[in-house]
């Protein structure tokens, strides 16, 4: 196949972040004095884009704001990032993506040191030409992805979150999502993603076989 430039999101496509997100939620909900939903319900709420107040049921608005602030701080902490777990056959599939052309890793995390430490710990750092924590500002995030696309005819973006999916679409990438990531396909479809795979393993198989859905969105 022709040279393929790939941008892949850390959260979801590369690692399972559910343990970290749950731990951050637990720390935040306890800090504001509430119990919160059980683990399975928390993950369902998160993946379907629930508001912060839905995690702090019957709490005053300020409690929800405090909860969201603490949760965000915990999500970016190196102490909790160690809970991230590499997806099935992650190293093997990342190696394949790099062999197909180039592979760039991006993350919504602001903790660059924590991200690099996790890539070392999971022993997958060598599969990426570059690693980047994307800006919080939406326009700057889009511009960062355009630079990673580097004028290539086609850049494939593999996403797990809504902010990344939106930015990738705005940057002109051909975007695919994973069904098991931090956002359900319904939310990703709302920002333009309409091709989904169960896993990174299924995606690399689809790339090797020139899957019709990938042809439809212009990857080939």
Backbone as a chain_set.jsonl record, in Angstrom:
{"seq": "XXXXXXXXXXXXXXXXXXXXXXXXXXXXXXXXXXXXXXXXXXXXXXXXXXXXXXXXXXXXXXXXXXXXXXXXXXXXXXXXXXXXXXXXXXXXXXXXXXXXXXXXXXXXXXXXXXXXXXXXXXXXXXXXXXXXXXXXXXXXXXXXXXXXXXXXXXXXXXXXXXXXXXXXXXXXXXXXXXXXXXXXXXXXXXXXXXXXXXXXXXXXXXXXXXXXXXXXXXXX", "coords": {"N": [[0.834, -1.191, 0.0], [0.285, 2.382, -0.401], [2.319, 5.029, 1.065], [1.349, 5.749, 4.339], [0.272, 8.209, 6.485], [-0.209, 8.412, 9.859], [-2.082, 9.584, 12.61], [-2.504, 9.003, 15.933], [-4.581, 8.707, 18.76], [-3.758, 8.75, 22.184], [-5.499, 8.206, 24.365], [-7.688, 5.726, 24.552], [-7.521, 4.511, 21.709], [-4.83, 3.6, 22.005], [-4.345, 3.04, 24.747], [-6.218, 1.651, 27.505], [-8.098, 3.716, 29.357], [-9.942, 3.632, 31.348], [-9.537, 2.649, 34.086], [-7.957, 4.752, 35.175], [-9.625, 7.0, 34.833], [-11.764, 6.281, 36.439], [-10.528, 6.18, 38.97], [-9.807, 8.876, 39.244], [-12.307, 10.042, 39.291], [-13.313, 8.883, 41.663], [-11.61, 10.017, 43.598], [-12.281, 12.718, 43.304], [-15.069, 12.817, 43.772], [-15.263, 11.983, 46.385], [-13.851, 14.014, 47.606], [-15.597, 16.154, 47.461], [-17.545, 15.325, 49.094], [-19.505, 13.425, 48.374], [-21.056, 10.328, 47.263], [-21.486, 9.2, 44.712], [-22.003, 7.522, 41.472], [-22.001, 3.889, 40.895], [-19.205, 1.973, 39.561], [-19.647, 0.891, 36.907], [-21.823, 2.411, 36.053], [-20.749, 4.963, 36.214], [-18.838, 4.861, 34.116], [-20.497, 4.492, 31.937], [-21.922, 6.915, 31.983], [-19.802, 8.699, 31.557], [-18.87, 7.952, 28.991], [-21.048, 8.574, 27.432], [-21.172, 11.28, 27.468], [-22.105, 12.733, 29.739], [-23.219, 15.447, 31.859], [-21.35, 17.312, 34.341], [-22.865, 17.63, 36.645], [-24.43, 15.372, 36.685], [-22.843, 13.436, 37.733], [-22.613, 14.217, 40.292], [-25.052, 13.839, 41.888], [-27.863, 15.592, 43.059], [-26.304, 17.519, 44.175], [-25.202, 20.88, 44.915], [-24.665, 23.507, 42.432], [-22.024, 24.562, 42.756], [-20.709, 22.453, 43.953], [-20.599, 20.616, 41.864], [-18.922, 22.004, 40.13], [-16.567, 22.108, 41.663], [-16.06, 19.394, 41.853], [-15.566, 18.749, 39.122], [-13.244, 20.239, 38.649], [-11.359, 19.097, 40.436], [-11.37, 16.473, 39.537], [-10.322, 16.791, 36.936], [-7.729, 17.638, 37.558], [-6.754, 15.355, 38.833], [-6.951, 13.49, 36.763], [-4.859, 14.21, 35.126], [-2.667, 13.612, 36.619], [0.495, 12.139, 37.353], [0.548, 10.061, 39.152], [-1.879, 8.726, 38.821], [-1.859, 8.138, 36.128], [-0.333, 5.897, 35.858], [-2.077, 3.842, 35.984], [-3.045, 3.343, 33.491], [-3.597, 1.038, 30.854], [-2.146, -0.879, 28.323], [-3.739, -1.508, 25.211], [-5.119, -4.576, 23.735], [-2.672, -6.368, 21.969], [-1.303, -4.018, 21.406], [1.383, -3.055, 20.97], [2.204, -4.619, 18.784], [0.382, -3.836, 16.776], [0.815, -1.082, 16.616], [3.403, -1.099, 15.679], [2.933, -2.124, 13.134], [1.444, -0.016, 12.013], [3.391, 1.96, 11.906], [5.146, 0.781, 10.113], [3.665, 0.998, 7.83], [3.995, 3.576, 7.085], [4.158, 6.458, 8.596], [3.794, 7.21, 12.082], [2.197, 9.094, 14.453], [1.838, 10.099, 17.796], [-0.729, 11.485, 19.782], [-2.131, 13.322, 22.546], [-4.695, 14.331, 24.841], [-3.95, 14.97, 27.323], [-2.308, 17.14, 29.669], [-0.005, 16.545, 30.846], [2.962, 16.085, 29.981], [5.369, 14.871, 30.814], [4.384, 12.767, 32.342], [3.049, 11.336, 30.354], [5.184, 10.561, 28.648], [6.568, 8.961, 30.45], [4.755, 6.872, 30.771], [4.688, 5.782, 28.196], [7.252, 4.772, 28.073], [7.118, 2.927, 30.18], [5.187, 1.137, 29.242], [6.531, 0.239, 27.118], [6.301, 1.109, 24.421], [7.135, 3.354, 23.198], [8.858, 3.532, 21.029], [7.467, 3.252, 18.697], [6.539, 5.55, 17.555], [6.89, 8.42, 15.512], [6.674, 10.972, 16.475], [5.603, 12.546, 19.533], [3.001, 14.139, 21.185], [1.419, 16.467, 23.339], [-1.657, 17.799, 22.979], [-2.765, 21.21, 22.447], [-4.979, 22.988, 24.717], [-6.686, 24.914, 23.699], [-9.085, 25.076, 21.145], [-8.737, 25.908, 18.426], [-5.948, 26.044, 18.212], [-5.372, 23.416, 18.657], [-6.391, 22.183, 16.369], [-4.667, 23.326, 14.485], [-2.245, 22.208, 15.308], [-2.637, 19.541, 14.606], [-2.863, 19.802, 11.859], [-0.251, 20.463, 11.23], [1.028, 18.08, 11.881], [-0.081, 16.499, 9.948], [1.263, 17.46, 7.791], [1.102, 18.186, 5.043], [0.666, 15.853, 3.674], [-0.877, 13.645, 1.276], [-2.888, 11.997, 2.263], [-3.95, 11.699, 5.573], [-4.48, 9.602, 8.224], [-6.518, 9.64, 11.035], [-6.813, 8.23, 14.179], [-9.116, 7.938, 16.591], [-10.335, 8.479, 19.987], [-11.756, 10.178, 21.574], [-14.168, 12.882, 21.784], [-13.246, 15.66, 21.536], [-10.781, 15.274, 20.185], [-11.648, 13.955, 17.876], [-13.216, 15.931, 16.658], [-11.27, 17.931, 16.175], [-9.528, 16.561, 14.463], [-11.139, 16.143, 12.226], [-11.567, 18.817, 11.437], [-8.996, 19.433, 10.745], [-8.686, 18.141, 8.395], [-8.224, 15.422, 8.292], [-8.624, 11.893, 7.534], [-10.849, 10.215, 9.389], [-11.184, 7.737, 11.892], [-12.892, 5.82, 14.394], [-12.644, 4.052, 17.55], [-14.716, 1.595, 18.937], [-14.723, 1.014, 21.634], [-13.665, 3.058, 23.136], [-13.17, 6.132, 25.15], [-15.427, 7.589, 24.413], [-18.706, 7.031, 23.207], [-19.706, 5.609, 20.014], [-21.933, 7.077, 19.02], [-21.612, 9.743, 19.939], [-19.216, 10.401, 18.674], [-19.98, 10.236, 16.033], [-21.508, 12.512, 15.827], [-19.664, 14.49, 15.463], [-18.658, 13.969, 13.017], [-17.42, 11.457, 12.554], [-17.71, 8.371, 10.968], [-16.838, 5.829, 10.584], [-15.992, 2.914, 12.207], [-14.131, 0.721, 14.358], [-13.695, -2.326, 16.175], [-11.337, -2.685, 17.535], [-7.802, -1.858, 17.69], [-6.435, -3.862, 16.462], [-8.33, -4.865, 14.663], [-8.521, -2.643, 13.028], [-5.931, -2.466, 11.811], [-5.981, -4.807, 10.338], [-8.031, -4.132, 8.583], [-6.836, -2.047, 7.194], [-4.793, -3.416, 5.894], [-6.246, -5.012, 4.171], [-7.542, -3.22, 2.588], [-10.141, -2.222, 3.342], [-13.576, -1.704, 2.475], [-14.929, 0.445, 3.802], [-12.84, 2.105, 4.539], [-11.886, 2.783, 2.061], [-14.075, 4.228, 1.196], [-13.984, 6.599, 2.715], [-11.759, 7.729, 1.726], [-9.16, 6.876, 2.372], [-7.699, 5.206, 0.781]], "CA": [[0.0, 0.0, 0.0], [1.025, 3.637, -0.435], [2.741, 5.586, 2.349], [0.212, 6.211, 5.141], [0.593, 9.032, 7.649], [-1.228, 8.147, 10.872], [-2.087, 10.263, 13.905], [-3.307, 8.147, 16.799], [-4.805, 9.27, 20.088], [-3.341, 7.889, 23.298], [-6.647, 7.821, 25.183], [-8.649, 4.886, 23.848], [-6.907, 3.645, 20.705], [-3.574, 2.986, 22.445], [-4.481, 2.496, 26.1], [-7.497, 1.655, 28.213], [-7.974, 4.73, 30.405], [-11.048, 3.529, 32.307], [-9.088, 2.608, 35.485], [-7.516, 6.091, 35.605], [-10.778, 7.893, 34.915], [-12.53, 5.875, 37.619], [-9.787, 6.606, 40.16], [-9.923, 10.338, 39.33], [-13.686, 10.3, 39.73], [-13.427, 8.509, 43.07], [-10.925, 11.029, 44.405], [-13.01, 13.984, 43.226], [-16.4, 12.717, 44.373], [-15.061, 11.918, 47.831], [-13.381, 15.324, 48.059], [-16.735, 17.07, 47.597], [-18.451, 14.78, 50.091], [-20.593, 12.636, 47.805], [-20.707, 8.932, 46.995], [-21.406, 9.035, 43.268], [-22.532, 6.284, 40.895], [-21.078, 2.751, 40.856], [-18.207, 2.051, 38.491], [-20.205, 0.661, 35.57], [-22.67, 3.552, 35.715], [-19.838, 6.083, 35.961], [-18.241, 4.744, 32.785], [-21.567, 4.733, 30.968], [-22.162, 8.357, 31.974], [-18.654, 9.372, 30.933], [-18.798, 7.655, 27.561], [-22.185, 9.175, 26.741], [-21.075, 12.734, 27.534], [-22.935, 13.285, 30.815], [-22.767, 16.692, 32.478], [-20.714, 17.112, 35.644], [-23.892, 17.533, 37.689], [-24.969, 14.011, 36.71], [-21.965, 12.631, 38.572], [-22.805, 14.706, 41.661], [-26.503, 13.924, 41.966], [-28.45, 16.371, 44.152], [-25.335, 18.481, 44.703], [-25.324, 22.258, 44.45], [-23.802, 23.776, 41.269], [-20.625, 24.74, 43.135], [-20.155, 21.119, 44.199], [-20.29, 20.038, 40.555], [-17.742, 22.711, 39.625], [-15.409, 21.636, 42.431], [-15.833, 18.006, 41.433], [-14.955, 18.744, 37.786], [-11.878, 20.768, 38.757], [-10.508, 18.098, 41.098], [-11.265, 15.319, 38.636], [-9.391, 17.143, 35.856], [-6.377, 17.63, 38.127], [-6.373, 13.965, 39.078], [-6.794, 12.805, 35.48], [-3.559, 14.55, 34.562], [-1.59, 13.334, 37.568], [1.341, 10.984, 37.038], [0.195, 8.973, 40.07], [-2.993, 7.954, 38.273], [-1.561, 7.69, 34.765], [0.261, 4.555, 35.909], [-3.159, 2.862, 35.885], [-3.351, 3.095, 32.082], [-3.224, -0.301, 30.405], [-2.057, -0.996, 26.865], [-4.781, -2.318, 24.601], [-4.686, -5.871, 23.207], [-1.738, -6.351, 20.836], [-1.004, -2.616, 21.088], [2.724, -2.905, 20.404], [2.225, -5.255, 17.462], [-0.381, -3.033, 15.822], [1.511, 0.195, 16.429], [4.542, -1.386, 14.807], [2.394, -2.242, 11.776], [1.095, 1.324, 11.531], [4.633, 2.657, 11.567], [5.684, 0.162, 8.908], [2.864, 1.456, 6.696], [4.401, 4.94, 6.742], [4.587, 7.148, 9.807], [2.782, 7.147, 13.132], [2.381, 10.157, 15.442], [0.966, 9.961, 18.962], [-1.209, 12.718, 20.406], [-2.9, 13.121, 23.771], [-5.346, 15.506, 25.409], [-3.351, 15.221, 28.63], [-1.352, 18.246, 29.768], [1.151, 16.027, 31.578], [3.879, 15.504, 28.991], [6.308, 13.97, 31.488], [3.64, 11.557, 32.69], [2.796, 10.598, 29.118], [6.434, 9.928, 28.225], [6.877, 7.896, 31.405], [3.885, 5.734, 30.489], [5.128, 5.151, 26.951], [8.427, 3.98, 28.445], [6.68, 1.815, 31.034], [4.471, 0.174, 28.402], [7.499, -0.167, 26.096], [5.748, 1.346, 23.083], [7.589, 4.674, 22.759], [9.641, 3.47, 19.787], [6.594, 3.098, 17.533], [6.022, 6.857, 17.147], [7.832, 9.432, 15.021], [6.583, 12.115, 17.384], [4.626, 12.432, 20.624], [2.611, 15.525, 21.444], [0.229, 16.809, 24.116], [-2.336, 18.813, 22.185], [-3.192, 22.41, 23.186], [-6.369, 23.011, 25.179], [-7.44, 25.774, 22.796], [-9.571, 24.271, 20.032], [-8.115, 26.313, 17.163], [-4.537, 25.648, 18.248], [-5.36, 21.952, 18.548], [-6.562, 21.891, 14.943], [-3.433, 23.713, 13.802], [-1.223, 21.214, 15.65], [-2.889, 18.345, 13.801], [-2.522, 20.135, 10.467], [1.209, 20.382, 11.104], [1.385, 16.659, 11.87], [-0.466, 15.987, 8.63], [2.452, 17.807, 7.014], [0.906, 18.27, 3.603], [0.499, 14.525, 3.071], [-2.122, 13.495, 0.524], [-3.871, 11.416, 3.179], [-3.562, 11.419, 6.951], [-5.5, 8.866, 8.964], [-6.565, 9.92, 12.468], [-7.49, 7.183, 14.949], [-9.53, 8.745, 17.736], [-11.134, 7.872, 21.044], [-12.507, 11.205, 22.285], [-14.868, 13.861, 20.95], [-12.396, 16.8, 21.152], [-9.803, 14.855, 19.191], [-12.372, 13.664, 16.64], [-13.585, 17.215, 16.049], [-10.059, 18.593, 15.685], [-9.007, 15.803, 13.324], [-11.989, 16.45, 11.082], [-11.286, 20.192, 11.025], [-7.648, 19.458, 10.167], [-8.718, 17.476, 7.103], [-7.815, 14.017, 8.379], [-9.606, 10.814, 7.394], [-10.941, 9.882, 10.806], [-11.889, 6.526, 12.31], [-12.99, 5.697, 15.839], [-12.725, 2.724, 18.146], [-16.0, 1.496, 19.625], [-14.576, 0.792, 23.074], [-12.919, 4.16, 23.736], [-13.817, 6.977, 26.163], [-16.678, 8.159, 23.908], [-19.48, 6.076, 22.412], [-19.775, 5.999, 18.601], [-22.974, 8.08, 18.767], [-21.031, 11.075, 20.129], [-18.207, 10.63, 17.641], [-20.698, 10.485, 14.775], [-21.997, 13.891, 15.843], [-18.589, 15.376, 14.999], [-18.227, 13.594, 11.678], [-16.805, 10.132, 12.406], [-18.727, 7.359, 10.652], [-16.199, 4.525, 10.411], [-15.577, 2.447, 13.53], [-13.609, -0.629, 14.478], [-13.754, -2.828, 17.545], [-10.023, -2.642, 18.17], [-6.678, -1.488, 16.833], [-6.146, -5.067, 15.693], [-9.28, -4.893, 13.548], [-8.173, -1.543, 12.123], [-4.765, -2.794, 10.985], [-6.452, -5.804, 9.368], [-8.803, -3.403, 7.573], [-5.879, -1.313, 6.363], [-4.074, -4.379, 5.05], [-7.16, -5.567, 3.168], [-8.218, -2.108, 1.905], [-11.553, -2.354, 3.707], [-14.434, -0.766, 1.731], [-15.224, 1.661, 4.567], [-11.667, 2.971, 4.463], [-11.886, 3.318, 0.7], [-15.172, 5.197, 1.098], [-13.612, 7.896, 3.294], [-10.614, 8.268, 1.003], [-7.837, 6.465, 2.859], [-7.013, 4.606, -0.375]], "C": [[0.875, 1.249, 0.0], [1.364, 4.091, 0.978], [1.533, 6.159, 3.093], [0.717, 6.976, 6.356], [-0.541, 8.882, 8.66], [-0.999, 9.006, 12.11], [-3.01, 9.456, 14.807], [-3.388, 8.744, 18.203], [-4.432, 8.256, 21.165], [-4.548, 7.324, 24.044], [-7.666, 7.031, 24.369], [-7.997, 3.974, 22.83], [-5.647, 2.924, 21.18], [-3.713, 2.337, 23.819], [-5.921, 2.546, 26.58], [-7.355, 2.612, 29.393], [-9.055, 4.611, 31.477], [-10.578, 3.437, 33.758], [-8.646, 3.979, 36.013], [-8.702, 7.033, 35.775], [-11.63, 7.57, 36.141], [-11.84, 6.342, 38.896], [-9.875, 8.118, 40.345], [-11.315, 10.73, 39.804], [-13.842, 10.011, 41.219], [-12.79, 9.559, 43.979], [-11.722, 12.328, 44.446], [-14.348, 13.917, 43.95], [-16.294, 12.642, 45.891], [-14.628, 13.27, 48.39], [-14.529, 16.312, 48.248], [-17.828, 16.49, 48.493], [-19.642, 14.008, 49.564], [-20.105, 11.215, 47.535], [-20.59, 8.664, 45.501], [-21.918, 7.691, 42.793], [-21.534, 5.133, 41.007], [-20.233, 2.788, 39.585], [-18.803, 1.883, 37.095], [-21.069, 1.836, 35.124], [-21.828, 4.797, 35.458], [-19.303, 6.03, 34.534], [-19.278, 4.962, 31.691], [-21.849, 6.231, 30.849], [-21.038, 9.094, 31.254], [-18.68, 9.185, 29.421], [-19.942, 8.294, 26.775], [-22.233, 10.69, 26.909], [-21.941, 13.387, 28.589], [-22.352, 14.591, 31.345], [-22.157, 16.388, 33.846], [-21.744, 16.936, 36.757], [-24.499, 16.139, 37.765], [-24.095, 13.059, 37.521], [-22.132, 13.002, 40.046], [-24.305, 14.921, 41.857], [-26.938, 14.652, 43.229], [-27.456, 17.346, 44.796], [-25.601, 19.88, 44.17], [-24.376, 22.494, 43.272], [-22.325, 23.927, 41.622], [-19.951, 23.401, 43.413], [-19.757, 20.454, 42.879], [-19.049, 20.691, 39.952], [-16.475, 22.247, 40.336], [-15.037, 20.212, 42.025], [-15.099, 17.962, 40.093], [-13.507, 19.219, 37.838], [-10.931, 19.725, 39.357], [-10.306, 16.886, 40.195], [-10.271, 15.593, 37.515], [-7.951, 17.127, 36.35], [-5.881, 16.201, 38.324], [-6.132, 13.206, 37.778], [-5.413, 13.035, 34.883], [-2.392, 14.211, 35.477], [-0.81, 12.083, 37.171], [0.989, 9.787, 37.917], [-0.927, 8.106, 39.517], [-2.729, 7.469, 36.851], [-0.947, 6.294, 34.749], [-0.803, 3.463, 35.833], [-3.521, 2.533, 34.44], [-2.81, 1.737, 31.646], [-3.213, -0.353, 28.884], [-3.167, -1.894, 26.346], [-4.232, -3.629, 24.072], [-3.811, -5.714, 21.963], [-1.341, -4.93, 20.436], [0.346, -2.475, 20.399], [2.791, -3.461, 18.986], [1.528, -4.383, 16.42], [0.232, -1.657, 15.594], [2.726, 0.017, 15.528], [4.084, -1.496, 13.35], [2.048, -0.872, 11.195], [2.343, 2.1, 11.126], [5.25, 2.088, 10.295], [4.923, 0.6, 7.659], [3.233, 2.874, 6.261], [4.986, 5.651, 7.939], [3.442, 7.147, 10.807], [3.121, 8.175, 14.207], [1.375, 9.97, 16.574], [0.559, 11.335, 19.474], [-2.047, 12.366, 21.63], [-3.54, 14.433, 24.191], [-4.786, 15.843, 26.786], [-2.398, 16.409, 28.567], [-0.046, 17.797, 30.419], [2.103, 15.315, 30.62], [4.853, 14.519, 29.634], [5.622, 12.658, 31.859], [3.367, 10.695, 31.476], [4.053, 9.863, 28.662], [6.814, 8.774, 29.149], [6.025, 6.658, 31.132], [4.283, 5.021, 29.202], [6.371, 4.302, 27.189], [8.007, 2.738, 29.223], [5.99, 0.722, 30.221], [5.334, -0.344, 27.254], [6.925, -0.043, 24.682], [6.243, 2.671, 22.495], [8.23, 4.641, 21.379], [8.775, 3.393, 18.526], [6.064, 4.426, 16.993], [7.135, 7.772, 16.656], [7.843, 10.652, 15.933], [5.494, 11.851, 18.411], [4.288, 13.847, 21.066], [1.364, 15.596, 22.326], [-0.439, 17.985, 23.412], [-2.748, 20.017, 23.037], [-4.651, 22.301, 23.633], [-7.248, 23.855, 24.265], [-7.811, 25.008, 21.529], [-8.89, 24.62, 18.711], [-6.649, 25.899, 17.102], [-4.396, 24.129, 18.135], [-5.488, 21.527, 17.085], [-5.279, 22.198, 14.181], [-2.31, 22.712, 14.074], [-1.397, 19.947, 14.818], [-2.582, 18.6, 12.328], [-1.014, 20.034, 10.244], [1.664, 18.928, 11.079], [0.998, 16.007, 10.547], [0.601, 16.332, 7.597], [2.286, 17.847, 5.516], [0.783, 16.933, 2.901], [-0.834, 14.455, 2.317], [-3.23, 12.971, 1.421], [-3.241, 11.244, 4.553], [-4.736, 10.754, 7.645], [-5.4, 9.231, 10.437], [-7.388, 8.833, 13.151], [-7.827, 7.786, 16.307], [-10.336, 7.944, 18.751], [-12.012, 8.866, 21.772], [-13.13, 12.198, 21.316], [-13.982, 15.054, 20.586], [-11.373, 16.453, 20.079], [-10.485, 14.578, 17.849], [-12.737, 14.949, 15.91], [-12.361, 17.881, 15.422], [-9.503, 17.889, 14.453], [-9.825, 16.078, 12.066], [-11.719, 17.84, 10.536], [-9.92, 20.307, 10.347], [-7.571, 18.729, 8.831], [-8.279, 16.031, 7.109], [-8.972, 13.088, 8.008], [-9.685, 10.163, 8.77], [-11.739, 8.615, 11.05], [-11.879, 6.471, 13.832], [-12.967, 4.252, 16.278], [-13.957, 2.665, 19.04], [-15.873, 1.437, 21.14], [-13.876, 1.934, 23.798], [-13.716, 4.977, 24.737], [-15.115, 7.637, 25.709], [-17.397, 7.128, 23.052], [-19.536, 6.548, 20.959], [-20.815, 7.079, 18.305], [-22.424, 9.497, 18.903], [-20.008, 11.396, 19.05], [-18.862, 10.89, 16.282], [-21.173, 11.935, 14.692], [-20.928, 14.894, 15.412], [-17.93, 14.829, 13.734], [-17.58, 12.245, 11.487], [-17.896, 9.122, 12.057], [-18.129, 6.004, 10.29], [-15.616, 4.111, 11.752], [-15.068, 1.013, 13.455], [-13.622, -1.031, 15.945], [-12.435, -2.621, 18.283], [-8.98, -2.159, 17.173], [-6.289, -2.662, 15.94], [-7.054, -5.151, 14.465], [-8.963, -3.793, 12.54], [-6.987, -1.9, 11.239], [-5.107, -3.881, 9.967], [-7.199, -5.113, 8.224], [-7.893, -2.609, 6.648], [-5.164, -2.253, 5.401], [-4.944, -4.902, 3.913], [-7.888, -4.499, 2.359], [-9.731, -2.193, 2.1], [-12.401, -1.308, 2.97], [-14.75, 0.524, 2.483], [-14.053, 2.637, 4.534], [-11.519, 3.554, 3.059], [-12.93, 4.422, 0.561], [-14.78, 6.567, 1.643], [-12.302, 8.435, 2.72], [-9.248, 7.927, 1.542], [-7.024, 5.882, 1.712], [-7.491, 5.27, -1.664]], "O": [[2.053, 1.193, 0.353], [0.787, 3.615, 1.956], [0.782, 6.961, 2.537], [1.494, 6.452, 7.155], [-1.694, 9.186, 8.357], [0.125, 9.138, 12.593], [-4.177, 9.251, 14.474], [-2.394, 9.219, 18.753], [-4.748, 7.071, 21.066], [-4.617, 6.126, 24.32], [-8.42, 7.607, 23.585], [-7.923, 2.766, 23.057], [-5.412, 1.775, 20.808], [-3.252, 1.215, 24.03], [-6.726, 3.361, 26.128], [-6.587, 2.353, 30.32], [-9.082, 5.406, 32.417], [-11.17, 4.097, 34.612], [-8.927, 4.325, 37.161], [-8.772, 7.778, 36.753], [-12.152, 8.47, 36.799], [-12.499, 6.844, 39.807], [-10.003, 8.597, 41.472], [-11.475, 11.64, 40.617], [-14.436, 10.803, 41.95], [-13.362, 9.94, 45.0], [-11.828, 12.966, 45.494], [-14.72, 14.85, 44.661], [-17.143, 13.179, 46.602], [-14.99, 13.63, 49.51], [-14.45, 17.203, 49.093], [-18.899, 17.078, 48.64], [-20.678, 13.936, 50.224], [-18.907, 10.936, 47.572], [-19.673, 7.963, 45.074], [-22.232, 6.818, 43.602], [-20.341, 5.372, 41.196], [-20.519, 3.543, 38.656], [-18.49, 2.661, 36.194], [-21.05, 2.215, 33.953], [-22.154, 5.597, 34.582], [-19.313, 7.036, 33.825], [-18.98, 5.543, 30.648], [-21.996, 6.752, 29.743], [-21.283, 9.992, 30.448], [-18.529, 10.145, 28.666], [-19.81, 8.527, 25.574], [-23.221, 11.322, 26.536], [-22.462, 14.481, 28.37], [-21.142, 14.812, 31.287], [-22.416, 15.337, 34.432], [-21.519, 16.178, 37.701], [-25.032, 15.759, 38.808], [-24.554, 11.999, 37.947], [-21.832, 12.204, 40.935], [-24.765, 16.056, 41.977], [-26.45, 14.371, 44.324], [-27.743, 17.927, 45.842], [-26.166, 20.038, 43.088], [-23.392, 21.77, 43.12], [-21.462, 23.473, 40.871], [-18.763, 23.232, 43.141], [-18.711, 19.811, 42.788], [-18.222, 20.016, 39.337], [-15.443, 22.02, 39.705], [-13.862, 19.875, 41.875], [-14.124, 17.226, 39.942], [-12.644, 18.67, 37.154], [-9.836, 19.503, 38.842], [-9.205, 16.344, 40.103], [-9.465, 14.726, 37.177], [-7.055, 16.659, 35.648], [-4.731, 15.883, 38.019], [-5.224, 12.379, 37.695], [-4.863, 12.159, 34.215], [-1.243, 14.495, 35.141], [-1.387, 11.096, 36.712], [1.113, 8.64, 37.49], [-0.932, 6.891, 39.718], [-3.323, 6.482, 36.419], [-1.029, 5.588, 33.744], [-0.477, 2.292, 35.641], [-4.224, 1.556, 34.185], [-1.706, 1.343, 32.023], [-4.165, 0.081, 28.235], [-3.498, -2.91, 26.958], [-3.017, -3.793, 23.966], [-4.176, -5.01, 21.021], [-1.073, -4.665, 19.264], [0.439, -1.838, 19.35], [3.371, -2.84, 18.095], [2.032, -4.214, 15.31], [0.17, -1.129, 14.484], [3.036, 0.886, 14.712], [4.765, -1.019, 12.443], [2.325, -0.6, 10.026], [2.343, 2.811, 10.121], [5.812, 2.831, 9.49], [5.47, 0.577, 6.556], [2.828, 3.32, 5.188], [6.16, 5.478, 8.266], [2.271, 7.09, 10.431], [4.2, 8.132, 14.8], [0.196, 9.712, 16.328], [1.388, 12.238, 19.588], [-2.595, 11.269, 21.737], [-3.003, 15.51, 23.934], [-5.113, 16.886, 27.352], [-1.76, 16.654, 27.543], [0.901, 18.575, 30.528], [2.052, 14.094, 30.47], [5.133, 13.461, 29.072], [6.198, 11.579, 31.713], [3.441, 9.468, 31.549], [3.996, 8.68, 28.327], [7.315, 7.743, 28.699], [6.506, 5.53, 31.245], [4.223, 3.794, 29.126], [6.53, 3.241, 26.585], [8.482, 1.634, 28.954], [6.181, -0.467, 30.476], [4.932, -1.243, 26.514], [7.043, -0.954, 23.862], [5.813, 3.064, 21.41], [8.152, 5.62, 20.637], [9.295, 3.463, 17.413], [5.236, 4.438, 16.082], [8.184, 7.89, 17.289], [8.88, 11.284, 16.137], [4.59, 11.045, 18.192], [5.182, 14.662, 21.296], [0.385, 14.885, 22.097], [0.163, 19.049, 23.271], [-3.048, 19.861, 24.22], [-5.453, 21.61, 23.005], [-8.424, 23.545, 24.075], [-6.959, 24.368, 20.912], [-8.507, 23.725, 17.957], [-6.167, 25.454, 16.061], [-3.416, 23.626, 17.584], [-4.784, 20.629, 16.623], [-4.856, 21.416, 13.329], [-1.519, 22.403, 13.183], [-0.415, 19.349, 14.377], [-2.095, 17.71, 11.63], [-0.562, 19.574, 9.195], [2.584, 18.579, 10.339], [1.662, 15.08, 10.083], [0.816, 15.584, 6.643], [3.234, 17.568, 4.783], [0.792, 16.872, 1.672], [-1.798, 15.129, 2.682], [-4.368, 13.436, 1.356], [-2.139, 10.712, 4.681], [-5.848, 11.28, 7.652], [-4.324, 9.144, 11.028], [-8.518, 8.553, 12.752], [-6.931, 8.11, 17.085], [-10.925, 6.907, 18.446], [-12.916, 8.471, 22.508], [-12.683, 12.341, 20.178], [-13.959, 15.44, 19.418], [-11.127, 17.246, 19.169], [-9.949, 14.933, 16.799], [-12.586, 15.045, 14.692], [-12.411, 18.339, 14.281], [-9.059, 18.541, 13.508], [-9.273, 16.227, 10.976], [-11.647, 18.033, 9.323], [-9.712, 21.164, 9.489], [-6.515, 18.7, 8.199], [-7.991, 15.464, 6.055], [-10.141, 13.446, 8.148], [-8.694, 9.62, 9.259], [-12.824, 8.431, 10.499], [-10.978, 7.004, 14.479], [-13.234, 3.342, 15.493], [-14.21, 3.588, 19.814], [-16.816, 1.775, 21.855], [-13.526, 1.789, 24.969], [-14.81, 4.578, 25.135], [-15.839, 8.191, 26.536], [-16.766, 6.428, 22.26], [-19.428, 7.744, 20.692], [-20.598, 7.914, 17.427], [-22.73, 10.361, 18.082], [-19.939, 12.526, 18.567], [-18.352, 11.673, 15.48], [-21.23, 12.513, 13.606], [-21.25, 16.022, 15.039], [-16.793, 15.176, 13.416], [-17.215, 11.901, 10.363], [-18.898, 9.024, 12.765], [-18.819, 5.136, 9.757], [-14.846, 4.852, 12.363], [-15.5, 0.212, 12.626], [-13.567, -0.185, 16.837], [-12.415, -2.409, 19.495], [-9.24, -2.063, 15.974], [-5.866, -2.472, 14.8], [-6.599, -5.47, 13.366], [-9.118, -3.989, 11.335], [-7.029, -1.66, 10.032], [-4.579, -3.876, 8.855], [-7.027, -5.459, 7.056], [-8.154, -2.511, 5.449], [-4.956, -1.921, 4.234], [-4.447, -5.201, 2.827], [-8.749, -4.818, 1.539], [-10.494, -2.23, 1.135], [-11.991, -0.153, 2.854], [-14.833, 1.588, 1.869], [-14.251, 3.851, 4.505], [-11.077, 4.691, 2.897], [-12.696, 5.427, -0.109], [-15.195, 7.59, 1.097], [-11.795, 9.465, 3.166], [-8.269, 8.599, 1.219], [-5.804, 6.041, 1.669], [-7.035, 4.909, -2.75]]}, "num_chains": 1, "name": "protein.A"}
